[in-house]
Amino acid sequence: MGKFAVLVVLVLVVFWLVRRALLAKRQGPPPAAGATTDGELVSCAHCGMHLPRAEARLAGDRVYCTDEHARLGPRQG
Ligand SMILES: [Zn+2]
């Protein structure tokens, strides 16, 4: 009886760990615009500087390093 209870608890713990790992993988839904992830480096559409996507400013389907560059828009020429 005791061993059976331990087995049940073990199965539940493994199930919980697997579920948690699966949920952690898709933490935060990706933006509809593209198949990008949080850790990905993106380049500013204005100056070309690379920065983590989490720190980038989004404007339409482009990303910028600062609010100022987002306001200026993509670099012309
Ligand atoms: Zn920039």
N, CA, C, O and the ligand as a Tripos MOL2 file, in Angstrom:
@<TRIPOS>MOLECULE
protein
  309   307    78     0     0
PROTEIN
NO_CHARGES

@<TRIPOS>ATOM
      1 N           0.8440   -1.2090    0.0000 N.3       1 MET1
      2 CA          0.0000    0.0000    0.0000 C.3       1 MET1
      3 C           0.8710    1.2470    0.0000 C.2       1 MET1
      4 O           0.6410    2.1630   -0.7890 O.2       1 MET1
      5 N           1.8520    1.2900    0.8620 N.am      2 GLY2
      6 CA          2.7550    2.4280    0.9400 C.3       2 GLY2
      7 C           3.5120    2.6230   -0.3620 C.2       2 GLY2
      8 O           3.6380    3.7450   -0.8510 O.2       2 GLY2
      9 N           4.0170    1.5240   -0.9250 N.am      3 LYS3
     10 CA          4.7770    1.6200   -2.1800 C.3       3 LYS3
     11 C           3.8910    2.1090   -3.3210 C.2       3 LYS3
     12 O           4.3320    2.8860   -4.1670 O.2       3 LYS3
     13 N           2.6470    1.6530   -3.3400 N.am      4 PHE4
     14 CA          1.7200    2.0710   -4.3880 C.3       4 PHE4
     15 C           1.4850    3.5800   -4.3180 C.2       4 PHE4
     16 O           1.4460    4.2610   -5.3430 O.2       4 PHE4
     17 N           1.3300    4.0920   -3.0960 N.am      5 ALA5
     18 CA          1.1150    5.5330   -2.9070 C.3       5 ALA5
     19 C           2.3230    6.3150   -3.4090 C.2       5 ALA5
     20 O           2.1660    7.3440   -4.0660 O.2       5 ALA5
     21 N           3.5360    5.8310   -3.1020 N.am      6 VAL6
     22 CA          4.7600    6.4940   -3.5620 C.3       6 VAL6
     23 C           4.8130    6.4910   -5.0890 C.2       6 VAL6
     24 O           5.1940    7.4870   -5.7030 O.2       6 VAL6
     25 N           4.4310    5.3760   -5.6950 N.am      7 LEU7
     26 CA          4.4340    5.2680   -7.1560 C.3       7 LEU7
     27 C           3.4720    6.2920   -7.7710 C.2       7 LEU7
     28 O           3.8030    6.9560   -8.7540 O.2       7 LEU7
     29 N           2.3010    6.4080   -7.1880 N.am      8 VAL8
     30 CA          1.2980    7.3640   -7.6960 C.3       8 VAL8
     31 C           1.8540    8.7930   -7.6050 C.2       8 VAL8
     32 O           1.7220    9.5820   -8.5410 O.2       8 VAL8
     33 N           2.4710    9.1090   -6.4710 N.am      9 VAL9
     34 CA          3.0360   10.4480   -6.2880 C.3       9 VAL9
     35 C           4.1410   10.6930   -7.3110 C.2       9 VAL9
     36 O           4.2160   11.7740   -7.8930 O.2       9 VAL9
     37 N           4.9950    9.7000   -7.5320 N.am     10 LEU10
     38 CA          6.0810    9.8390   -8.5020 C.3      10 LEU10
     39 C           5.5260   10.1230   -9.9060 C.2      10 LEU10
     40 O           6.0230   11.0010  -10.6100 O.2      10 LEU10
     41 N           4.5030    9.3780  -10.2970 N.am     11 VAL11
     42 CA          3.9040    9.5810  -11.6240 C.3      11 VAL11
     43 C           3.3490   10.9950  -11.7350 C.2      11 VAL11
     44 O           3.5120   11.6600  -12.7580 O.2      11 VAL11
     45 N           2.6900   11.4450  -10.6700 N.am     12 LEU12
     46 CA          2.1220   12.7950  -10.6840 C.3      12 LEU12
     47 C           3.2170   13.8580  -10.7940 C.2      12 LEU12
     48 O           3.0720   14.8410  -11.5200 O.2      12 LEU12
     49 N           4.3120   13.6480  -10.0630 N.am     13 VAL13
     50 CA          5.4250   14.6100  -10.0980 C.3      13 VAL13
     51 C           6.0500   14.6670  -11.4850 C.2      13 VAL13
     52 O           6.3350   15.7490  -12.0000 O.2      13 VAL13
     53 N           6.2640   13.4950  -12.0920 N.am     14 VAL14
     54 CA          6.8440   13.4540  -13.4470 C.3      14 VAL14
     55 C           5.9030   14.1460  -14.4270 C.2      14 VAL14
     56 O           6.3400   14.9270  -15.2720 O.2      14 VAL14
     57 N           4.6310   13.8590  -14.3120 N.am     15 PHE15
     58 CA          3.6320   14.4740  -15.1880 C.3      15 PHE15
     59 C           3.6580   15.9950  -15.0470 C.2      15 PHE15
     60 O           3.5820   16.7270  -16.0340 O.2      15 PHE15
     61 N           3.7680   16.4590  -13.7860 N.am     16 TRP16
     62 CA          3.7890   17.8960  -13.5130 C.3      16 TRP16
     63 C           5.0390   18.5510  -14.0860 C.2      16 TRP16
     64 O           4.9830   19.6440  -14.6500 O.2      16 TRP16
     65 N           6.1890   17.8510  -13.9310 N.am     17 LEU17
     66 CA          7.4520   18.3960  -14.4400 C.3      17 LEU17
     67 C           7.4100   18.5100  -15.9610 C.2      17 LEU17
     68 O           7.8360   19.5200  -16.5200 O.2      17 LEU17
     69 N           6.9000   17.4840  -16.6260 N.am     18 VAL18
     70 CA          6.8220   17.5080  -18.0920 C.3      18 VAL18
     71 C           5.8910   18.6180  -18.5500 C.2      18 VAL18
     72 O           6.1920   19.3370  -19.5030 O.2      18 VAL18
     73 N           4.7710   18.7550  -17.8750 N.am     19 ARG19
     74 CA          3.8140   19.7920  -18.2440 C.3      19 ARG19
     75 C           4.4160   21.1840  -18.0700 C.2      19 ARG19
     76 O           4.2260   22.0770  -18.8960 O.2      19 ARG19
     77 N           5.1590   21.3380  -16.9490 N.am     20 ARG20
     78 CA          5.7770   22.6310  -16.6800 C.3      20 ARG20
     79 C           6.8250   22.9680  -17.7390 C.2      20 ARG20
     80 O           6.9220   24.1090  -18.1900 O.2      20 ARG20
     81 N           7.6120   21.9580  -18.1320 N.am     21 ALA21
     82 CA          8.6460   22.1650  -19.1530 C.3      21 ALA21
     83 C           8.0150   22.5520  -20.4880 C.2      21 ALA21
     84 O           8.5260   23.4220  -21.1930 O.2      21 ALA21
     85 N           6.9100   21.9050  -20.8280 N.am     22 LEU22
     86 CA          6.2420   22.2170  -22.0900 C.3      22 LEU22
     87 C           5.6720   23.6300  -22.0590 C.2      22 LEU22
     88 O           5.7580   24.3570  -23.0490 O.2      22 LEU22
     89 N           5.0950   24.0180  -20.9360 N.am     23 LEU23
     90 CA          4.5210   25.3590  -20.8190 C.3      23 LEU23
     91 C           5.5980   26.4200  -20.8710 C.2      23 LEU23
     92 O           5.3900   27.4810  -21.4600 O.2      23 LEU23
     93 N           6.7700   26.1520  -20.2550 N.am     24 ALA24
     94 CA          7.8580   27.1270  -20.2140 C.3      24 ALA24
     95 C           8.4040   27.3880  -21.6110 C.2      24 ALA24
     96 O           8.8630   28.4910  -21.9080 O.2      24 ALA24
     97 N           8.3550   26.3680  -22.4710 N.am     25 LYS25
     98 CA          8.9110   26.5250  -23.8250 C.3      25 LYS25
     99 C           8.1440   27.5570  -24.6290 C.2      25 LYS25
    100 O           8.7350   28.3040  -25.4080 O.2      25 LYS25
    101 N           6.8320   27.6040  -24.4460 N.am     26 ARG26
    102 CA          6.0390   28.5820  -25.2050 C.3      26 ARG26
    103 C           5.5100   29.6520  -24.2730 C.2      26 ARG26
    104 O           4.3150   29.9440  -24.2230 O.2      26 ARG26
    105 N           6.4500   30.2230  -23.5350 N.am     27 GLN27
    106 CA          6.1080   31.3010  -22.6290 C.3      27 GLN27
    107 C           5.9330   32.5840  -23.4310 C.2      27 GLN27
    108 O           6.8530   32.9930  -24.1380 O.2      27 GLN27
    109 N           4.8230   33.1990  -23.3400 N.am     28 GLY28
    110 CA          4.5760   34.4100  -24.0990 C.3      28 GLY28
    111 C           4.3240   34.0880  -25.5530 C.2      28 GLY28
    112 O           5.2220   33.6080  -26.2440 O.2      28 GLY28
    113 N           3.1190   34.3420  -26.0300 N.am     29 PRO29
    114 CA          2.7980   34.0310  -27.4210 C.3      29 PRO29
    115 C           3.6110   34.9000  -28.3680 C.2      29 PRO29
    116 O           3.7890   36.0880  -28.1010 O.2      29 PRO29
    117 N           4.1100   34.3420  -29.4680 N.am     30 PRO30
    118 CA          4.8780   35.1340  -30.4280 C.3      30 PRO30
    119 C           3.9790   36.1240  -31.1400 C.2      30 PRO30
    120 O           2.7870   35.8680  -31.3150 O.2      30 PRO30
    121 N           4.5410   37.2620  -31.5560 N.am     31 PRO31
    122 CA          3.7400   38.2490  -32.2850 C.3      31 PRO31
    123 C           3.2660   37.6810  -33.6110 C.2      31 PRO31
    124 O           3.9430   36.8570  -34.2250 O.2      31 PRO31
    125 N           2.0920   38.1330  -34.0470 N.am     32 ALA32
    126 CA          1.5020   37.5820  -35.2580 C.3      32 ALA32
    127 C           2.3280   37.9190  -36.4890 C.2      32 ALA32
    128 O           2.2370   37.2300  -37.5050 O.2      32 ALA32
    129 N           3.1400   38.9850  -36.4070 N.am     33 ALA33
    130 CA          3.8570   39.4710  -37.5800 C.3      33 ALA33
    131 C           4.9500   38.5000  -38.0330 C.2      33 ALA33
    132 O           5.2110   38.4010  -39.2320 O.2      33 ALA33
    133 N           5.5850   37.7930  -37.1250 N.am     34 GLY34
    134 CA          6.6950   36.9370  -37.5370 C.3      34 GLY34
    135 C           6.9340   35.8030  -36.5750 C.2      34 GLY34
    136 O           6.3990   35.7960  -35.4660 O.2      34 GLY34
    137 N           7.7420   34.8360  -36.9970 N.am     35 ALA35
    138 CA          8.0460   33.6850  -36.1520 C.3      35 ALA35
    139 C           9.3580   33.9290  -35.4130 C.2      35 ALA35
    140 O          10.3500   33.2410  -35.6530 O.2      35 ALA35
    141 N           9.3570   34.8880  -34.5350 N.am     36 THR36
    142 CA         10.5720   35.2440  -33.8150 C.3      36 THR36
    143 C          10.4250   34.9150  -32.3370 C.2      36 THR36
    144 O           9.3150   34.7530  -31.8310 O.2      36 THR36
    145 N          11.5490   34.8200  -31.6600 N.am     37 THR37
    146 CA         11.5230   34.4770  -30.2410 C.3      37 THR37
    147 C          12.1120   35.6240  -29.4300 C.2      37 THR37
    148 O          12.7090   36.5450  -29.9890 O.2      37 THR37
    149 N          11.9430   35.5670  -28.1170 N.am     38 ASP38
    150 CA         12.3850   36.6440  -27.2380 C.3      38 ASP38
    151 C          13.8940   36.8320  -27.2620 C.2      38 ASP38
    152 O          14.3810   37.9610  -27.2070 O.2      38 ASP38
    153 N          14.6480   35.7130  -27.3450 N.am     39 GLY39
    154 CA         16.0920   35.7990  -27.2670 C.3      39 GLY39
    155 C          16.7600   36.2230  -28.5660 C.2      39 GLY39
    156 O          17.9740   36.4190  -28.6100 O.2      39 GLY39
    157 N          15.9830   36.3620  -29.6040 N.am     40 GLU40
    158 CA         16.5500   36.6460  -30.9160 C.3      40 GLU40
    159 C          17.0540   38.0790  -31.0110 C.2      40 GLU40
    160 O          16.4450   38.9980  -30.4650 O.2      40 GLU40
    161 N          18.1820   38.2640  -31.7150 N.am     41 LEU41
    162 CA         18.6910   39.6090  -31.9610 C.3      41 LEU41
    163 C          18.0180   40.1610  -33.2080 C.2      41 LEU41
    164 O          17.8720   39.4740  -34.2190 O.2      41 LEU41
    165 N          17.6150   41.4140  -33.1050 N.am     42 VAL42
    166 CA         17.0220   42.0850  -34.2520 C.3      42 VAL42
    167 C          17.8460   43.3390  -34.5330 C.2      42 VAL42
    168 O          18.5790   43.8070  -33.6620 O.2      42 VAL42
    169 N          17.7300   43.8820  -35.7380 N.am     43 SER43
    170 CA         18.4780   45.0870  -36.0650 C.3      43 SER43
    171 C          17.5000   46.2410  -36.2740 C.2      43 SER43
    172 O          16.4380   46.0960  -36.8800 O.2      43 SER43
    173 N          17.9040   47.3760  -35.7520 N.am     44 CYS44
    174 CA         17.0970   48.5800  -35.8740 C.3      44 CYS44
    175 C          16.9250   48.9230  -37.3540 C.2      44 CYS44
    176 O          17.8910   48.9240  -38.1180 O.2      44 CYS44
    177 N          15.6830   49.2160  -37.7480 N.am     45 ALA45
    178 CA         15.4040   49.5360  -39.1480 C.3      45 ALA45
    179 C          15.9750   50.8960  -39.5390 C.2      45 ALA45
    180 O          16.0840   51.2070  -40.7250 O.2      45 ALA45
    181 N          16.3370   51.7050  -38.5490 N.am     46 HIS46
    182 CA         16.8660   53.0320  -38.8430 C.3      46 HIS46
    183 C          18.3920   53.0490  -38.8720 C.2      46 HIS46
    184 O          18.9860   53.5110  -39.8460 O.2      46 HIS46
    185 N          19.0350   52.5470  -37.8100 N.am     47 CYS47
    186 CA         20.4930   52.6430  -37.7320 C.3      47 CYS47
    187 C          21.1920   51.2870  -37.8790 C.2      47 CYS47
    188 O          22.4120   51.2290  -38.0350 O.2      47 CYS47
    189 N          20.4220   50.2060  -37.8280 N.am     48 GLY48
    190 CA         21.0130   48.8970  -38.0450 C.3      48 GLY48
    191 C          21.6420   48.2660  -36.8120 C.2      48 GLY48
    192 O          22.2150   47.1810  -36.8990 O.2      48 GLY48
    193 N          21.5420   48.9380  -35.6540 N.am     49 MET49
    194 CA         22.1210   48.3870  -34.4410 C.3      49 MET49
    195 C          21.3690   47.1240  -34.0210 C.2      49 MET49
    196 O          20.1420   47.0540  -34.0990 O.2      49 MET49
    197 N          22.1420   46.1240  -33.5730 N.am     50 HIS50
    198 CA         21.5270   44.8770  -33.1350 C.3      50 HIS50
    199 C          21.2000   44.9490  -31.6500 C.2      50 HIS50
    200 O          21.9820   45.4740  -30.8570 O.2      50 HIS50
    201 N          20.0500   44.4230  -31.2860 N.am     51 LEU51
    202 CA         19.6370   44.3950  -29.8950 C.3      51 LEU51
    203 C          18.6430   43.2580  -29.6900 C.2      51 LEU51
    204 O          17.9990   42.8120  -30.6390 O.2      51 LEU51
    205 N          18.5200   42.7890  -28.4460 N.am     52 PRO52
    206 CA         17.5420   41.7270  -28.1840 C.3      52 PRO52
    207 C          16.1410   42.1940  -28.5210 C.2      52 PRO52
    208 O          15.7790   43.3480  -28.2930 O.2      52 PRO52
    209 N          15.3610   41.2740  -29.0670 N.am     53 ARG53
    210 CA         14.0070   41.6240  -29.4820 C.3      53 ARG53
    211 C          13.1780   42.1540  -28.3110 C.2      53 ARG53
    212 O          12.2990   42.9960  -28.4940 O.2      53 ARG53
    213 N          13.4630   41.6580  -27.1150 N.am     54 ALA54
    214 CA         12.6980   42.0730  -25.9400 C.3      54 ALA54
    215 C          12.8890   43.5620  -25.6510 C.2      54 ALA54
    216 O          12.0200   44.2000  -25.0570 O.2      54 ALA54
    217 N          14.0420   44.1170  -26.0780 N.am     55 GLU55
    218 CA         14.3280   45.5230  -25.7990 C.3      55 GLU55
    219 C          13.9940   46.4230  -26.9830 C.2      55 GLU55
    220 O          14.1300   47.6430  -26.8930 O.2      55 GLU55
    221 N          13.5620   45.8320  -28.0850 N.am     56 ALA56
    222 CA         13.3190   46.6150  -29.2870 C.3      56 ALA56
    223 C          11.9530   47.2820  -29.2430 C.2      56 ALA56
    224 O          11.0230   46.7910  -28.6040 O.2      56 ALA56
    225 N          11.8500   48.4230  -29.9430 N.am     57 ARG57
    226 CA         10.5700   49.0970  -30.1010 C.3      57 ARG57
    227 C           9.9450   48.6130  -31.3950 C.2      57 ARG57
    228 O          10.5970   48.5900  -32.4390 O.2      57 ARG57
    229 N           8.6960   48.2320  -31.3260 N.am     58 LEU58
    230 CA          8.0140   47.7440  -32.5060 C.3      58 LEU58
    231 C           7.1850   48.8630  -33.1140 C.2      58 LEU58
    232 O           6.4770   49.5880  -32.4140 O.2      58 LEU58
    233 N           7.2890   48.9880  -34.4370 N.am     59 ALA59
    234 CA          6.4530   49.9400  -35.1550 C.3      59 ALA59
    235 C           6.0490   49.2730  -36.4610 C.2      59 ALA59
    236 O           6.8620   49.1310  -37.3750 O.2      59 ALA59
    237 N           4.7980   48.8700  -36.5400 N.am     60 GLY60
    238 CA          4.3600   48.1250  -37.7030 C.3      60 GLY60
    239 C           5.0610   46.7820  -37.7420 C.2      60 GLY60
    240 O           5.0370   46.0510  -36.7510 O.2      60 GLY60
    241 N           5.6840   46.4350  -38.8610 N.am     61 ASP61
    242 CA          6.4020   45.1700  -38.9530 C.3      61 ASP61
    243 C           7.9080   45.3890  -38.8290 C.2      61 ASP61
    244 O           8.6800   44.4810  -39.1370 O.2      61 ASP61
    245 N           8.3460   46.5680  -38.3860 N.am     62 ARG62
    246 CA          9.7680   46.8730  -38.2130 C.3      62 ARG62
    247 C          10.0980   47.0310  -36.7410 C.2      62 ARG62
    248 O           9.2170   47.2480  -35.9090 O.2      62 ARG62
    249 N          11.3840   46.9180  -36.4340 N.am     63 VAL63
    250 CA         11.8330   47.1050  -35.0540 C.3      63 VAL63
    251 C          12.8940   48.2030  -35.0200 C.2      63 VAL63
    252 O          13.6330   48.3980  -35.9840 O.2      63 VAL63
    253 N          12.9550   48.9110  -33.9040 N.am     64 TYR64
    254 CA         13.8970   50.0150  -33.7360 C.3      64 TYR64
    255 C          14.5690   49.9030  -32.3760 C.2      64 TYR64
    256 O          14.0540   49.2550  -31.4650 O.2      64 TYR64
    257 N          15.7460   50.5550  -32.2500 N.am     65 CYS65
    258 CA         16.4960   50.4640  -30.9990 C.3      65 CYS65
    259 C          15.9550   51.4380  -29.9670 C.2      65 CYS65
    260 O          16.0320   51.1720  -28.7670 O.2      65 CYS65
    261 N          15.4150   52.5480  -30.4090 N.am     66 THR66
    262 CA         14.9180   53.5720  -29.4830 C.3      66 THR66
    263 C          13.5840   54.1180  -29.9930 C.2      66 THR66
    264 O          13.2080   53.9270  -31.1490 O.2      66 THR66
    265 N          12.8840   54.8060  -29.0850 N.am     67 ASP67
    266 CA         11.6380   55.4510  -29.4860 C.3      67 ASP67
    267 C          11.8950   56.5100  -30.5520 C.2      67 ASP67
    268 O          11.0820   56.7200  -31.4530 O.2      67 ASP67
    269 N          13.0710   57.1850  -30.4270 N.am     68 GLU68
    270 CA         13.4310   58.2210  -31.3860 C.3      68 GLU68
    271 C          13.5370   57.6370  -32.7960 C.2      68 GLU68
    272 O          13.0130   58.2070  -33.7530 O.2      68 GLU68
    273 N          14.2250   56.4890  -32.9160 N.am     69 HIS69
    274 CA         14.3790   55.8690  -34.2370 C.3      69 HIS69
    275 C          13.0520   55.3260  -34.7460 C.2      69 HIS69
    276 O          12.8020   55.3100  -35.9520 O.2      69 HIS69
    277 N          12.1990   54.8790  -33.8210 N.am     70 ALA70
    278 CA         10.8680   54.4180  -34.2300 C.3      70 ALA70
    279 C          10.0780   55.5830  -34.8110 C.2      70 ALA70
    280 O           9.3100   55.4170  -35.7590 O.2      70 ALA70
    281 N          10.2810   56.7840  -34.2240 N.am     71 ARG71
    282 CA          9.5790   57.9620  -34.7180 C.3      71 ARG71
    283 C          10.1220   58.3980  -36.0800 C.2      71 ARG71
    284 O           9.3650   58.8160  -36.9550 O.2      71 ARG71
    285 N          11.4570   58.2950  -36.2490 N.am     72 LEU72
    286 CA         12.0810   58.6970  -37.5080 C.3      72 LEU72
    287 C          11.7550   57.7340  -38.6360 C.2      72 LEU72
    288 O          11.7210   58.1260  -39.8030 O.2      72 LEU72
    289 N          11.5120   56.4630  -38.2880 N.am     73 GLY73
    290 CA         11.1640   55.4820  -39.3140 C.3      73 GLY73
    291 C          12.3820   54.8670  -39.9620 C.2      73 GLY73
    292 O          13.5140   55.1570  -39.5740 O.2      73 GLY73
    293 N          12.1530   54.0080  -40.9620 N.am     74 PRO74
    294 CA         13.2790   53.3220  -41.6010 C.3      74 PRO74
    295 C          14.2080   54.3010  -42.2990 C.2      74 PRO74
    296 O          13.7790   55.3310  -42.8200 O.2      74 PRO74
    297 N          15.4910   53.9560  -42.2970 N.am     75 ARG75
    298 CA         16.4950   54.8200  -42.9130 C.3      75 ARG75
    299 C          16.2630   54.8870  -44.4090 C.2      75 ARG75
    300 O          16.0710   53.8610  -45.0620 O.2      75 ARG75
    301 N          16.2810   56.0800  -44.9430 N.am     76 GLN76
    302 CA         16.0640   56.2540  -46.3820 C.3      76 GLN76
    303 C          17.3870   56.1070  -47.1240 C.2      76 GLN76
    304 O          18.4220   56.6150  -46.6930 O.2      76 GLN76
    305 N          17.3260   55.3980  -48.2540 N.am     77 GLY77
    306 CA         18.5310   55.2060  -49.0650 C.3      77 GLY77
    307 C          19.3920   54.1510  -48.4670 C.2      77 GLY77
    308 O          20.4560   53.8440  -49.0050 O.2      77 GLY77
    309 ZN         18.4000   52.7060  -34.1880 Zn       78 ZN78
@<TRIPOS>BOND
     1     1     2 1
     2     2     3 1
     3     3     4 2
     4     3     5 am
     5     5     6 1
     6     6     7 1
     7     7     8 2
     8     7     9 am
     9     9    10 1
    10    10    11 1
    11    11    12 2
    12    11    13 am
    13    13    14 1
    14    14    15 1
    15    15    16 2
    16    15    17 am
    17    17    18 1
    18    18    19 1
    19    19    20 2
    20    19    21 am
    21    21    22 1
    22    22    23 1
    23    23    24 2
    24    23    25 am
    25    25    26 1
    26    26    27 1
    27    27    28 2
    28    27    29 am
    29    29    30 1
    30    30    31 1
    31    31    32 2
    32    31    33 am
    33    33    34 1
    34    34    35 1
    35    35    36 2
    36    35    37 am
    37    37    38 1
    38    38    39 1
    39    39    40 2
    40    39    41 am
    41    41    42 1
    42    42    43 1
    43    43    44 2
    44    43    45 am
    45    45    46 1
    46    46    47 1
    47    47    48 2
    48    47    49 am
    49    49    50 1
    50    50    51 1
    51    51    52 2
    52    51    53 am
    53    53    54 1
    54    54    55 1
    55    55    56 2
    56    55    57 am
    57    57    58 1
    58    58    59 1
    59    59    60 2
    60    59    61 am
    61    61    62 1
    62    62    63 1
    63    63    64 2
    64    63    65 am
    65    65    66 1
    66    66    67 1
    67    67    68 2
    68    67    69 am
    69    69    70 1
    70    70    71 1
    71    71    72 2
    72    71    73 am
    73    73    74 1
    74    74    75 1
    75    75    76 2
    76    75    77 am
    77    77    78 1
    78    78    79 1
    79    79    80 2
    80    79    81 am
    81    81    82 1
    82    82    83 1
    83    83    84 2
    84    83    85 am
    85    85    86 1
    86    86    87 1
    87    87    88 2
    88    87    89 am
    89    89    90 1
    90    90    91 1
    91    91    92 2
    92    91    93 am
    93    93    94 1
    94    94    95 1
    95    95    96 2
    96    95    97 am
    97    97    98 1
    98    98    99 1
    99    99   100 2
   100    99   101 am
   101   101   102 1
   102   102   103 1
   103   103   104 2
   104   103   105 am
   105   105   106 1
   106   106   107 1
   107   107   108 2
   108   107   109 am
   109   109   110 1
   110   110   111 1
   111   111   112 2
   112   111   113 am
   113   113   114 1
   114   114   115 1
   115   115   116 2
   116   115   117 am
   117   117   118 1
   118   118   119 1
   119   119   120 2
   120   119   121 am
   121   121   122 1
   122   122   123 1
   123   123   124 2
   124   123   125 am
   125   125   126 1
   126   126   127 1
   127   127   128 2
   128   127   129 am
   129   129   130 1
   130   130   131 1
   131   131   132 2
   132   131   133 am
   133   133   134 1
   134   134   135 1
   135   135   136 2
   136   135   137 am
   137   137   138 1
   138   138   139 1
   139   139   140 2
   140   139   141 am
   141   141   142 1
   142   142   143 1
   143   143   144 2
   144   143   145 am
   145   145   146 1
   146   146   147 1
   147   147   148 2
   148   147   149 am
   149   149   150 1
   150   150   151 1
   151   151   152 2
   152   151   153 am
   153   153   154 1
   154   154   155 1
   155   155   156 2
   156   155   157 am
   157   157   158 1
   158   158   159 1
   159   159   160 2
   160   159   161 am
   161   161   162 1
   162   162   163 1
   163   163   164 2
   164   163   165 am
   165   165   166 1
   166   166   167 1
   167   167   168 2
   168   167   169 am
   169   169   170 1
   170   170   171 1
   171   171   172 2
   172   171   173 am
   173   173   174 1
   174   174   175 1
   175   175   176 2
   176   175   177 am
   177   177   178 1
   178   178   179 1
   179   179   180 2
   180   179   181 am
   181   181   182 1
   182   182   183 1
   183   183   184 2
   184   183   185 am
   185   185   186 1
   186   186   187 1
   187   187   188 2
   188   187   189 am
   189   189   190 1
   190   190   191 1
   191   191   192 2
   192   191   193 am
   193   193   194 1
   194   194   195 1
   195   195   196 2
   196   195   197 am
   197   197   198 1
   198   198   199 1
   199   199   200 2
   200   199   201 am
   201   201   202 1
   202   202   203 1
   203   203   204 2
   204   203   205 am
   205   205   206 1
   206   206   207 1
   207   207   208 2
   208   207   209 am
   209   209   210 1
   210   210   211 1
   211   211   212 2
   212   211   213 am
   213   213   214 1
   214   214   215 1
   215   215   216 2
   216   215   217 am
   217   217   218 1
   218   218   219 1
   219   219   220 2
   220   219   221 am
   221   221   222 1
   222   222   223 1
   223   223   224 2
   224   223   225 am
   225   225   226 1
   226   226   227 1
   227   227   228 2
   228   227   229 am
   229   229   230 1
   230   230   231 1
   231   231   232 2
   232   231   233 am
   233   233   234 1
   234   234   235 1
   235   235   236 2
   236   235   237 am
   237   237   238 1
   238   238   239 1
   239   239   240 2
   240   239   241 am
   241   241   242 1
   242   242   243 1
   243   243   244 2
   244   243   245 am
   245   245   246 1
   246   246   247 1
   247   247   248 2
   248   247   249 am
   249   249   250 1
   250   250   251 1
   251   251   252 2
   252   251   253 am
   253   253   254 1
   254   254   255 1
   255   255   256 2
   256   255   257 am
   257   257   258 1
   258   258   259 1
   259   259   260 2
   260   259   261 am
   261   261   262 1
   262   262   263 1
   263   263   264 2
   264   263   265 am
   265   265   266 1
   266   266   267 1
   267   267   268 2
   268   267   269 am
   269   269   270 1
   270   270   271 1
   271   271   272 2
   272   271   273 am
   273   273   274 1
   274   274   275 1
   275   275   276 2
   276   275   277 am
   277   277   278 1
   278   278   279 1
   279   279   280 2
   280   279   281 am
   281   281   282 1
   282   282   283 1
   283   283   284 2
   284   283   285 am
   285   285   286 1
   286   286   287 1
   287   287   288 2
   288   287   289 am
   289   289   290 1
   290   290   291 1
   291   291   292 2
   292   291   293 am
   293   293   294 1
   294   294   295 1
   295   295   296 2
   296   295   297 am
   297   297   298 1
   298   298   299 1
   299   299   300 2
   300   299   301 am
   301   301   302 1
   302   302   303 1
   303   303   304 2
   304   303   305 am
   305   305   306 1
   306   306   307 1
   307   307   308 2
@<TRIPOS>SUBSTRUCTURE
     1 MET1         2 RESIDUE 1 A MET
     2 GLY2         6 RESIDUE 1 A GLY
     3 LYS3        10 RESIDUE 1 A LYS
     4 PHE4        14 RESIDUE 1 A PHE
     5 ALA5        18 RESIDUE 1 A ALA
     6 VAL6        22 RESIDUE 1 A VAL
     7 LEU7        26 RESIDUE 1 A LEU
     8 VAL8        30 RESIDUE 1 A VAL
     9 VAL9        34 RESIDUE 1 A VAL
    10 LEU10       38 RESIDUE 1 A LEU
    11 VAL11       42 RESIDUE 1 A VAL
    12 LEU12       46 RESIDUE 1 A LEU
    13 VAL13       50 RESIDUE 1 A VAL
    14 VAL14       54 RESIDUE 1 A VAL
    15 PHE15       58 RESIDUE 1 A PHE
    16 TRP16       62 RESIDUE 1 A TRP
    17 LEU17       66 RESIDUE 1 A LEU
    18 VAL18       70 RESIDUE 1 A VAL
    19 ARG19       74 RESIDUE 1 A ARG
    20 ARG20       78 RESIDUE 1 A ARG
    21 ALA21       82 RESIDUE 1 A ALA
    22 LEU22       86 RESIDUE 1 A LEU
    23 LEU23       90 RESIDUE 1 A LEU
    24 ALA24       94 RESIDUE 1 A ALA
    25 LYS25       98 RESIDUE 1 A LYS
    26 ARG26      102 RESIDUE 1 A ARG
    27 GLN27      106 RESIDUE 1 A GLN
    28 GLY28      110 RESIDUE 1 A GLY
    29 PRO29      114 RESIDUE 1 A PRO
    30 PRO30      118 RESIDUE 1 A PRO
    31 PRO31      122 RESIDUE 1 A PRO
    32 ALA32      126 RESIDUE 1 A ALA
    33 ALA33      130 RESIDUE 1 A ALA
    34 GLY34      134 RESIDUE 1 A GLY
    35 ALA35      138 RESIDUE 1 A ALA
    36 THR36      142 RESIDUE 1 A THR
    37 THR37      146 RESIDUE 1 A THR
    38 ASP38      150 RESIDUE 1 A ASP
    39 GLY39      154 RESIDUE 1 A GLY
    40 GLU40      158 RESIDUE 1 A GLU
    41 LEU41      162 RESIDUE 1 A LEU
    42 VAL42      166 RESIDUE 1 A VAL
    43 SER43      170 RESIDUE 1 A SER
    44 CYS44      174 RESIDUE 1 A CYS
    45 ALA45      178 RESIDUE 1 A ALA
    46 HIS46      182 RESIDUE 1 A HIS
    47 CYS47      186 RESIDUE 1 A CYS
    48 GLY48      190 RESIDUE 1 A GLY
    49 MET49      194 RESIDUE 1 A MET
    50 HIS50      198 RESIDUE 1 A HIS
    51 LEU51      202 RESIDUE 1 A LEU
    52 PRO52      206 RESIDUE 1 A PRO
    53 ARG53      210 RESIDUE 1 A ARG
    54 ALA54      214 RESIDUE 1 A ALA
    55 GLU55      218 RESIDUE 1 A GLU
    56 ALA56      222 RESIDUE 1 A ALA
    57 ARG57      226 RESIDUE 1 A ARG
    58 LEU58      230 RESIDUE 1 A LEU
    59 ALA59      234 RESIDUE 1 A ALA
    60 GLY60      238 RESIDUE 1 A GLY
    61 ASP61      242 RESIDUE 1 A ASP
    62 ARG62      246 RESIDUE 1 A ARG
    63 VAL63      250 RESIDUE 1 A VAL
    64 TYR64      254 RESIDUE 1 A TYR
    65 CYS65      258 RESIDUE 1 A CYS
    66 THR66      262 RESIDUE 1 A THR
    67 ASP67      266 RESIDUE 1 A ASP
    68 GLU68      270 RESIDUE 1 A GLU
    69 HIS69      274 RESIDUE 1 A HIS
    70 ALA70      278 RESIDUE 1 A ALA
    71 ARG71      282 RESIDUE 1 A ARG
    72 LEU72      286 RESIDUE 1 A LEU
    73 GLY73      290 RESIDUE 1 A GLY
    74 PRO74      294 RESIDUE 1 A PRO
    75 ARG75      298 RESIDUE 1 A ARG
    76 GLN76      302 RESIDUE 1 A GLN
    77 GLY77      306 RESIDUE 1 A GLY
    78 ZN78       309 GROUP 0 **** ****
